[in-house]
Amino acid sequence: MDNINTQPANTAESHLRQTRGLFWFRYDLRLHDHAALAAMTRLVDEMTLVYILDESWFCPNAYGVQSMGEHRYQFLMESLSDLHNALTSVGHELVVITGNVAEVLVELLTENSFSHLGVSHYGGFNEVKEVDVIQQYFPAVTMVTGNTCSLYSPATLPFDVNDTPDVFSPFRRKIEKHGVNIPASDDVTHWPLSFTPRMNKSRTMTLSAPPQLDDECTETFTGGERAALAHLHRYLFDWKGASTYKETRNSLDNWRDSTKLSPWLAIGALSPKTVMRQLFAFEEKHVKNDSTYWIYFELLWREFFFWLQQKHGSKWFAYSGIHGKQPNTSHDPQAFLSWCNGTTGYPIVDACMRQLAKTGFLSNRGRQIVASCFVHELRQDWRYGAAWFEHKLIDFDVGSNWGNWLYLAGVGSDPRGHRKFNLLKQTEAYDSKGEFCNKWLS
């Protein structure tokens, strides 16, 4: 069992009464390898499973952009439908509720005598604050948590979370010296009875049928756990993509040249520990080389940002970053709009931005190119770029997205400070024949 934490209710007679659990899904939309959910099912007699569609995601934020864009929303709804379908097969349902997160939870916990609240640990500043507020309001409710969104947990990291290195290389060395130890999959083995809660029915959402998976059309992002596991298997064992990943990963627009796992990892339809277990299996069956290591290397970058954001809290979103360094940039609404629309006049940048607008996805190399242009050529406030990515990317993850933007802006974890990409050299290296630009600018 991977670092399960339960905080007992302040009730001496709690063991004599029936236990009732409320499990709150967030960035963990799956049933496999789910430490928090598995722990909850072992502790309660009956259970309700909910997902809260936060109404604030659809309102303009401080940067004039709503967090939830159309591509993210479609991927989310497909993932929720898939999860609901999986739950119905074991006698449960997923209750999707729209509204303010705190208000919805207060209503559910107040009206339904829940003894336990289950939620996966997630490192975002706002997500941590949400859980803290509920714990303060309901001290008698037993909190059940687990690390389902990361490779490691506070107990398995070789350092305290508050001592997380601010630079990736020391972080990686400490992890690798400690050993790459991935625990066995923590799956649900017993389901409690389903409990239908009393609540405001006008807030609930009816989910559509889960997406159909077409074996003949595999080069698409389809939300849900089934699609995630199918893609992982195809990439590793059918295409054997891991064997050449390091050589092909910088491709701007070729489906099989990178893992494409990030959307399912971001929404939690796929466990990062499952990825590592399957990668180990691939190495044992086929080949272990620099490319297979590099997939782990990239997962470590994701892990690095997951823990570093918890160390720095609200500084993750600060203009001056995690070290209080003031960038020499500003916000120009017209320059921002031209970047968003792919009309900057830099062909490689404009092609990438139009790809992002059309698909909700952008290669890692493409993200670095457009972010560098935004900060250096256009000299724009990096936070607006991060907010636009949050709006557009189907694989938005608060740690990786804002962490990478901090890095490119020179106010994060890059030991060299500002990292500027030469756009001409990038174009020559990654689109020498102009095929990518021609495709997306035509």
C-alpha positions as CSV (number, residue, x, y, z in Angstrom):
1,M,0.0,0.0,0.0
2,D,1.5,3.3,-1.1
3,N,1.6,5.9,1.6
4,I,-2.1,5.8,2.6
5,N,-3.0,8.4,5.2
6,T,-6.2,8.3,7.3
7,Q,-7.0,10.7,10.0
8,P,-9.4,9.2,12.5
9,A,-12.7,10.8,13.2
10,N,-13.1,12.5,16.6
11,T,-15.8,10.1,17.6
12,A,-15.2,7.4,20.2
13,E,-18.2,5.3,19.0
14,S,-17.3,5.6,15.3
15,H,-16.4,1.9,15.1
16,L,-19.9,0.9,16.3
17,R,-21.8,2.7,13.5
18,Q,-22.1,2.1,9.8
19,T,-19.3,3.9,7.9
20,R,-20.2,5.9,4.9
21,G,-17.6,7.3,2.5
22,L,-17.6,10.1,0.0
23,F,-14.9,9.7,-2.6
24,W,-14.0,12.9,-4.5
25,F,-12.3,12.3,-7.9
26,R,-10.1,15.1,-9.2
27,Y,-7.0,14.3,-11.3
28,D,-7.3,10.6,-10.8
29,L,-10.1,9.5,-13.2
30,R,-9.4,5.7,-13.3
31,L,-9.9,2.5,-11.3
32,H,-6.6,0.8,-11.8
33,D,-3.6,1.5,-9.4
34,H,-5.6,3.9,-7.3
35,A,-4.2,4.0,-3.8
36,A,-6.7,6.5,-2.3
37,L,-9.8,4.8,-3.8
38,A,-8.6,1.3,-2.8
39,A,-8.0,2.5,0.8
40,M,-11.5,4.0,1.0
41,T,-13.2,0.8,-0.2
42,R,-11.4,-1.1,2.6
43,L,-12.7,1.3,5.3
44,V,-16.4,2.0,4.6
45,D,-19.6,0.0,4.3
46,E,-21.2,2.2,1.7
47,M,-19.9,4.9,-0.6
48,T,-20.7,7.7,-3.0
49,L,-18.3,8.7,-5.8
50,V,-18.4,12.3,-7.1
51,Y,-16.6,14.6,-9.5
52,I,-17.2,18.4,-9.1
53,L,-17.1,20.4,-12.3
54,D,-15.8,23.7,-10.9
55,E,-17.8,26.6,-12.3
56,S,-14.8,28.9,-12.0
57,W,-13.1,27.0,-14.8
58,F,-15.5,28.6,-17.3
59,C,-15.0,32.2,-16.1
60,P,-12.2,34.6,-17.2
61,N,-9.3,34.5,-14.8
62,A,-6.8,37.3,-13.9
63,Y,-5.3,37.0,-17.4
64,G,-8.6,37.3,-19.2
65,V,-8.7,33.6,-20.2
66,Q,-11.0,30.9,-18.9
67,S,-9.1,27.8,-17.6
68,M,-11.2,25.2,-19.3
69,G,-11.0,25.4,-23.1
70,E,-13.0,23.3,-25.6
71,H,-10.3,20.7,-26.2
72,R,-9.7,20.1,-22.5
73,Y,-13.5,20.0,-21.8
74,Q,-14.1,17.4,-24.5
75,F,-11.3,15.2,-23.2
76,L,-12.5,15.6,-19.6
77,M,-16.1,14.7,-20.5
78,E,-14.9,11.6,-22.4
79,S,-12.9,10.6,-19.4
80,L,-15.8,11.1,-17.0
81,S,-18.1,9.1,-19.2
82,D,-15.6,6.2,-19.4
83,L,-15.1,6.3,-15.6
84,H,-18.9,6.3,-15.0
85,N,-19.3,3.3,-17.3
86,A,-16.5,1.4,-15.5
87,L,-18.2,2.1,-12.1
88,T,-21.6,0.9,-13.3
89,S,-20.1,-2.4,-14.0
90,V,-19.3,-2.8,-10.3
91,G,-22.6,-1.5,-9.0
92,H,-21.7,2.2,-8.6
93,E,-22.1,5.5,-10.5
94,L,-20.1,8.6,-10.9
95,V,-22.1,11.7,-9.7
96,V,-21.0,14.7,-11.6
97,I,-21.9,18.0,-9.9
98,T,-21.4,21.5,-11.2
99,G,-20.8,24.4,-8.8
100,N,-18.4,25.9,-6.4
101,V,-16.2,23.1,-5.0
102,A,-16.3,24.1,-1.4
103,E,-20.1,24.7,-1.4
104,V,-20.8,21.4,-3.1
105,L,-18.6,19.5,-0.6
106,V,-20.1,21.3,2.4
107,E,-23.6,20.4,1.2
108,L,-22.8,16.8,0.6
109,L,-21.0,16.3,3.9
110,T,-23.6,18.2,5.9
111,E,-26.7,16.5,4.5
112,N,-25.5,12.9,4.3
113,S,-23.7,11.9,7.5
114,F,-20.5,10.8,5.7
115,S,-17.9,9.4,8.1
116,H,-15.1,9.4,5.6
117,L,-13.9,11.7,2.8
118,G,-11.5,10.2,0.3
119,V,-9.3,12.2,-2.1
120,S,-6.0,11.7,-3.9
121,H,-3.1,13.9,-3.0
122,Y,-2.5,16.5,-5.7
123,G,0.2,19.1,-5.4
124,G,-1.3,22.2,-6.9
125,F,-1.5,25.2,-4.5
126,N,-5.3,25.7,-5.0
127,E,-6.0,22.0,-4.8
128,V,-4.1,21.6,-1.5
129,K,-6.0,24.6,-0.1
130,E,-9.4,23.1,-1.1
131,V,-8.6,20.0,1.0
132,D,-7.3,22.0,3.9
133,V,-10.5,24.1,4.1
134,I,-12.7,21.0,4.1
135,Q,-10.6,19.4,6.8
136,Q,-10.9,22.5,9.0
137,Y,-14.7,22.6,8.6
138,F,-15.3,18.9,9.2
139,P,-12.7,17.7,11.8
140,A,-14.9,14.7,12.7
141,V,-14.8,13.3,9.2
142,T,-11.9,10.8,8.6
143,M,-9.8,11.9,5.7
144,V,-8.5,9.1,3.4
145,T,-5.7,10.1,1.0
146,G,-3.2,8.4,-1.2
147,N,-0.5,9.3,-3.8
148,T,-2.2,8.2,-7.0
149,C,-1.0,11.1,-9.2
150,S,2.8,10.7,-8.8
151,L,5.6,8.1,-8.9
152,Y,6.6,8.8,-5.4
153,S,5.1,9.8,-2.1
154,P,6.5,12.0,0.8
155,A,7.4,8.7,2.5
156,T,9.4,7.3,-0.4
157,L,11.2,10.5,-1.5
158,P,14.8,10.6,-0.3
159,F,14.2,14.1,1.1
160,D,11.5,16.2,2.8
161,V,9.1,17.9,0.4
162,N,10.2,21.3,1.7
163,D,13.8,20.3,0.9
164,T,13.1,19.4,-2.7
165,P,16.0,20.7,-4.8
166,D,15.2,23.7,-6.9
167,V,17.1,22.4,-9.9
168,F,16.3,19.2,-11.8
169,S,19.7,17.6,-11.9
170,P,20.2,17.4,-8.1
171,F,16.6,16.1,-7.8
172,R,17.3,13.4,-10.4
173,R,20.6,12.3,-8.8
174,K,19.0,12.0,-5.3
175,I,16.1,10.0,-6.7
176,E,18.3,7.6,-8.7
177,K,20.8,7.2,-5.9
178,H,17.9,6.2,-3.6
179,G,16.7,3.7,-6.2
180,V,13.8,3.5,-8.7
181,N,11.4,1.6,-6.5
182,I,7.9,1.4,-7.8
183,P,5.4,-0.4,-5.5
184,A,2.9,-3.0,-6.7
185,S,-0.3,-1.8,-8.2
186,D,-2.9,-0.8,-5.5
187,D,-6.2,-1.9,-7.0
188,V,-9.7,-2.1,-5.6
189,T,-10.5,-5.7,-4.5
190,H,-13.8,-5.2,-2.8
191,W,-16.6,-2.6,-3.4
192,P,-18.8,-1.3,-0.6
193,L,-22.5,-0.7,-1.2
194,S,-23.5,2.3,-3.3
195,F,-25.1,5.2,-1.5
196,T,-27.3,7.8,-3.2
197,P,-26.8,11.1,-1.5
198,R,-29.3,13.8,-0.8
199,M,-28.3,16.9,-2.8
200,N,-29.5,19.6,-5.2
201,K,-30.4,17.6,-8.3
202,S,-30.3,20.7,-10.5
203,R,-26.5,20.7,-10.2
204,T,-26.0,17.2,-11.4
205,M,-25.0,16.4,-14.9
206,T,-26.1,13.5,-17.1
207,L,-23.1,11.9,-18.8
208,S,-23.2,10.7,-22.4
209,A,-22.2,7.2,-23.5
210,P,-18.5,6.5,-23.2
211,P,-16.4,7.0,-26.3
212,Q,-16.1,4.1,-28.7
213,L,-12.6,2.9,-29.2
214,D,-11.7,2.1,-32.8
215,D,-8.7,-0.2,-33.2
216,E,-8.3,1.0,-36.8
217,C,-8.0,4.6,-35.7
218,T,-5.4,4.8,-33.0
219,E,-3.7,8.1,-33.6
220,T,-6.2,10.2,-31.7
221,F,-6.6,11.4,-28.1
222,T,-9.7,9.8,-26.7
223,G,-10.4,10.5,-23.1
224,G,-10.7,7.7,-20.5
225,E,-8.9,4.8,-18.8
226,R,-9.6,2.3,-21.5
227,A,-8.1,4.5,-24.2
228,A,-5.1,5.3,-22.0
229,L,-4.2,1.6,-21.3
230,A,-4.8,0.7,-24.9
231,H,-2.5,3.4,-26.1
232,L,0.2,2.5,-23.6
233,H,0.2,-1.1,-24.8
234,R,0.2,-0.1,-28.4
235,Y,3.1,2.4,-28.0
236,L,5.3,0.0,-26.0
237,F,4.5,-3.5,-27.4
238,D,2.9,-3.1,-30.8
239,W,4.9,-0.1,-32.1
240,K,7.9,-0.7,-29.8
241,G,8.2,3.1,-29.8
242,A,10.2,3.1,-26.5
243,S,13.2,1.6,-28.2
244,T,13.8,4.8,-30.3
245,Y,12.1,7.4,-28.2
246,K,15.2,9.5,-27.5
247,E,16.0,9.9,-31.2
248,T,12.4,10.7,-32.3
249,R,11.0,12.6,-29.3
250,N,11.7,16.1,-30.8
251,S,9.4,15.6,-33.8
252,L,6.9,18.4,-34.1
253,D,4.1,16.5,-35.7
254,N,4.4,12.7,-35.9
255,W,2.1,10.7,-33.7
256,R,4.4,7.8,-33.0
257,D,7.6,9.7,-32.4
258,S,6.8,10.5,-28.8
259,T,4.8,8.6,-26.1
260,K,1.7,10.9,-26.3
261,L,0.9,9.7,-22.7
262,S,0.7,13.2,-21.2
263,P,-3.1,13.9,-21.6
264,W,-4.0,10.7,-19.8
265,L,-1.4,11.2,-17.1
266,A,-2.6,14.8,-16.6
267,I,-6.2,13.8,-16.0
268,G,-5.3,10.7,-14.1
269,A,-6.8,8.2,-16.5
270,L,-3.4,6.6,-16.4
271,S,-1.2,5.9,-13.4
272,P,2.5,7.0,-13.8
273,K,3.5,4.0,-11.8
274,T,1.7,1.8,-14.3
275,V,3.7,3.4,-17.0
276,M,6.9,2.6,-15.2
277,R,5.9,-1.0,-14.6
278,Q,5.0,-1.5,-18.2
279,L,8.3,0.2,-19.2
280,F,10.2,-2.3,-17.1
281,A,8.3,-5.1,-18.7
282,F,9.2,-3.7,-22.2
283,E,12.9,-3.5,-21.2
284,E,12.8,-7.1,-19.9
285,K,11.1,-8.4,-23.1
286,H,12.6,-6.3,-25.8
287,V,15.4,-3.8,-25.1
288,K,16.8,-1.6,-22.4
289,N,18.7,1.4,-23.8
290,D,19.0,5.2,-23.6
291,S,15.6,5.6,-25.1
292,T,13.8,3.6,-22.5
293,Y,15.7,5.4,-19.8
294,W,14.7,8.7,-21.4
295,I,11.0,8.0,-20.9
296,Y,11.7,7.5,-17.2
297,F,13.8,10.7,-17.4
298,E,10.8,12.6,-18.7
299,L,8.5,11.2,-16.0
300,L,11.1,12.4,-13.5
301,W,10.7,16.0,-14.9
302,R,6.9,15.6,-14.3
303,E,7.7,14.3,-10.8
304,F,10.1,17.2,-10.1
305,F,7.5,19.8,-10.9
306,F,4.9,17.9,-8.9
307,W,6.8,18.2,-5.7
308,L,8.6,21.5,-6.3
309,Q,5.3,23.4,-6.6
310,Q,4.3,22.2,-3.1
311,K,7.6,23.6,-1.7
312,H,7.0,27.0,-3.2
313,G,3.2,27.3,-2.9
314,S,1.7,30.5,-4.3
315,K,5.1,31.6,-5.7
316,W,4.4,29.1,-8.5
317,F,2.1,31.7,-10.0
318,A,4.1,34.8,-9.1
319,Y,5.5,37.2,-11.8
320,S,8.9,37.1,-10.0
321,G,8.8,33.3,-9.7
322,I,10.1,31.0,-7.0
323,H,13.2,33.1,-6.3
324,G,11.8,36.6,-6.5
325,K,13.6,37.6,-9.7
326,Q,11.8,40.4,-11.6
327,P,11.6,39.8,-15.4
328,N,12.1,42.7,-17.8
329,T,8.8,42.0,-19.6
330,S,5.3,43.4,-19.7
331,H,1.8,42.6,-21.1
332,D,0.8,44.0,-24.5
333,P,-2.7,42.8,-25.3
334,Q,-2.1,43.1,-29.1
335,A,1.2,41.1,-28.9
336,F,-0.5,38.5,-26.8
337,L,-3.4,38.1,-29.2
338,S,-1.1,37.8,-32.2
339,W,0.8,35.0,-30.4
340,C,-2.4,33.2,-29.4
341,N,-3.7,33.4,-33.0
342,G,-0.4,32.4,-34.6
343,T,0.1,35.7,-36.4
344,T,3.5,36.8,-35.0
345,G,5.3,36.7,-38.3
346,Y,7.7,33.9,-37.0
347,P,6.6,30.9,-39.2
348,I,7.7,28.1,-36.8
349,V,5.9,29.9,-33.9
350,D,2.8,30.6,-35.9
351,A,2.6,27.0,-37.1
352,C,2.9,25.7,-33.6
353,M,0.3,28.0,-32.2
354,R,-2.2,27.1,-35.0
355,Q,-1.6,23.4,-34.3
356,L,-2.3,24.1,-30.6
357,A,-5.5,26.0,-31.4
358,K,-6.7,23.2,-33.8
359,T,-5.8,20.1,-31.7
360,G,-5.3,21.1,-28.1
361,F,-1.8,19.6,-28.2
362,L,1.7,20.7,-29.0
363,S,5.0,18.7,-28.9
364,N,7.4,19.4,-26.1
365,R,9.8,21.0,-28.6
366,G,7.0,23.2,-30.0
367,R,6.1,24.4,-26.5
368,Q,9.7,25.4,-25.8
369,I,9.9,27.3,-29.1
370,V,6.7,29.3,-28.7
371,A,7.3,30.0,-25.0
372,S,10.8,31.3,-25.8
373,C,9.5,33.6,-28.5
374,F,6.7,34.9,-26.1
375,V,9.2,35.8,-23.4
376,H,12.3,36.9,-25.5
377,E,11.2,38.1,-29.0
378,L,7.8,39.5,-27.9
379,R,9.0,40.3,-24.3
380,Q,5.6,39.4,-22.8
381,D,4.6,38.6,-19.2
382,W,5.1,34.8,-19.0
383,R,2.0,34.3,-16.9
384,Y,-0.3,35.1,-19.8
385,G,1.4,32.4,-21.9
386,A,1.0,29.9,-19.1
387,A,-2.7,30.9,-18.8
388,W,-3.2,30.4,-22.5
389,F,-1.6,26.9,-22.4
390,E,-3.8,26.1,-19.4
391,H,-6.8,27.0,-21.5
392,K,-5.8,25.2,-24.6
393,L,-3.8,22.1,-23.7
394,I,-5.6,18.8,-23.2
395,D,-2.7,17.6,-21.1
396,F,-2.7,20.7,-18.8
397,D,-1.1,19.9,-15.5
398,V,-0.6,22.7,-13.0
399,G,2.9,21.5,-12.0
400,S,4.4,20.8,-15.4
401,N,2.7,23.7,-17.2
402,W,3.5,26.5,-14.8
403,G,6.8,25.0,-13.9
404,N,8.0,24.9,-17.5
405,W,6.9,28.5,-18.1
406,L,8.7,29.6,-14.9
407,Y,11.8,27.8,-16.3
408,L,11.6,29.4,-19.8
409,A,11.0,32.8,-18.2
410,G,14.2,32.6,-16.1
411,V,12.3,32.8,-12.8
412,G,12.1,29.1,-12.0
413,S,14.4,26.1,-11.8
414,D,16.7,26.8,-14.7
415,P,20.2,27.3,-13.3
416,R,21.3,29.2,-16.4
417,G,18.6,31.8,-16.1
418,H,16.9,32.9,-19.3
419,R,17.0,30.1,-21.9
420,K,16.5,31.7,-25.3
421,F,15.9,29.5,-28.4
422,N,17.2,30.7,-31.8
423,L,14.1,30.4,-33.9
424,L,16.0,30.1,-37.2
425,K,18.1,27.3,-35.8
426,Q,15.1,25.5,-34.4
427,T,13.4,25.7,-37.7
428,E,16.4,24.3,-39.5
429,A,16.8,21.5,-37.0
430,Y,13.2,20.4,-36.7
431,D,11.5,21.6,-39.9
432,S,14.3,21.8,-42.5
433,K,12.0,20.9,-45.4
434,G,9.2,23.2,-44.3
435,E,6.6,20.4,-44.1
436,F,5.4,21.3,-40.6
437,C,5.0,25.1,-41.4
438,N,3.4,24.4,-44.8
439,K,0.8,22.1,-43.2
440,W,-0.3,24.4,-40.4
441,L,0.1,27.8,-42.2
442,S,-1.7,26.9,-45.4
